[in-house]
Amino acid sequence: MLILPERGCILCLTAVLASCSPNEGKYRIGVSQCSADIWRDKQNAELKMGAYFHDNVELKFASAYDSDERQVQQIDSLVDSGIDLLIVAPNQVATISPAIDRAYDKGIPVIVFERKTSSQKFTAFMSADNYEMGRMMGEYIVSRLGGQGQVLEITGLEGSSPAIERHNGFMDALKGRAGIKVAGSLQGDWTEPTAYERTKQWLSENKDIRVDLVFGSNDRTAMGARHAFEEAGVDGAEIPLFCGIDGLPGKNGGIQLVRDSLLDASYIYPTHGDCLLQLAVEILDGKPYPKETRLMSALVTHDNARVLLMESEEIMRQSQHVEQLHQMASSYLHELDTQRVVNWLALGIIVLLIVVIVLFYLYHLRKVAIQRERVVSTLWNMEKEPTPDLSPKKSESLFITSFREVVERRMEECELSVDDLAADMNLSRVQLYRKVKADTGSSPVELLRTARLTRAYQLLLTTDKSVSEVAYAVGFTAPSYFTKCFKDEFGMVPGDVRKK
Ligand code: FRU
């Protein structure tokens, strides 16, 4: 009986504390990135920033470091971990599709961004137009070379959709431009080291081919090629112009490279992680959302690089402020959370204490009720027999019967001691104790006290004597001690007998 309310209380407390759990009711969004580089870093930072505006979003990032196999595994384990939505940039078009399909078939909404899948199993797609960027870059290059010149192209990762589309757009722009020749088209993989190695190899095999401009499928590729040309051009040969795509802001980003004339031009390939997150939340909220979102992009040349860099630096400065504000706010919220848990704990302890006190009180009431019952039944017997406790009982030995008579006769003597009682019974004190204890389970002193108190109860009920008079009448020397013993025996003070 005692345990149940306590257990209930602990359960309530646990439930209350569990309701404070930070992951409760959150949208878990898995982000599967094909690569890890400054472009992805920027996008991930924007996704996180976007999540600051929703207190119910939890992001889980995974990067496949350009490995199809790893990305497939990562998507599967994100799905197994119970994500509510998947954002994915597939490394290659066909290889990642089965994993994306598995997620989609499990009912998980999928946003494919920036790189395409070969399947139609996705909820929404967001990207800039890679074909258009390749084409616009081709147009720019034609005009930059005045319609005459030799171009070396280094493509992105084979089988990835931006690589294919940028190449197609670029080639379409060159169609019908007889003065522009493609000296070579090298297979890159978006990384600077690969571009460097392939270009170096190509240069060693094509020493007599003059190149006026290199188009790298992204800025890192263009810079890899540039290093190879710089290295090869130790004899003072003029190095070509280099164009890429990405146009990132910040240190060593494409915009700065154009401003510093290391690249001739770049094309902004927008990251827009915050928009991506907004789209994810709209889908999860069940709001209407666009199936396809085209992101705007723009050419970066020496003419606008300085301004673009200044603007992007300003934006980055503001983002850093937002980040600082967010950190301050989240540490404040963390403190609040801790405070909340402490409050709940304190409340729980108070509730627990109240329950214990109530239970203790109930237990006490029950004990008193039992004692009362005992008194009532004693009195009931008293009415039938004037000296119930001390009168001879059939089952009692003759010895106890005569001991009760002695007690009954002498209990009024306040000086009465066990020695006196023993002498009256012609026994030693020890003999008396042993016999009484063996026959009744109580000591002589206990029997004497019970007899005195029972007589006192009777006197309170049947005479007008005051409590003190009754105390003295049954052999107590101090009324206060009498009251204490009476309360221990009957669970009430002597005055209560009269009230009854
Ligand atoms: C970043 C990146 C960019 C490129 C894009 C193509 O991982 O390699 O440099 O423009 O991916 O998907």
Residues whose N, C-alpha, C, O or C-beta is under 5 A from the ligand:
A	BS01	FRU	S35 D37 W39 R40 P162 W190 S217 N218 I245 D246 Y269
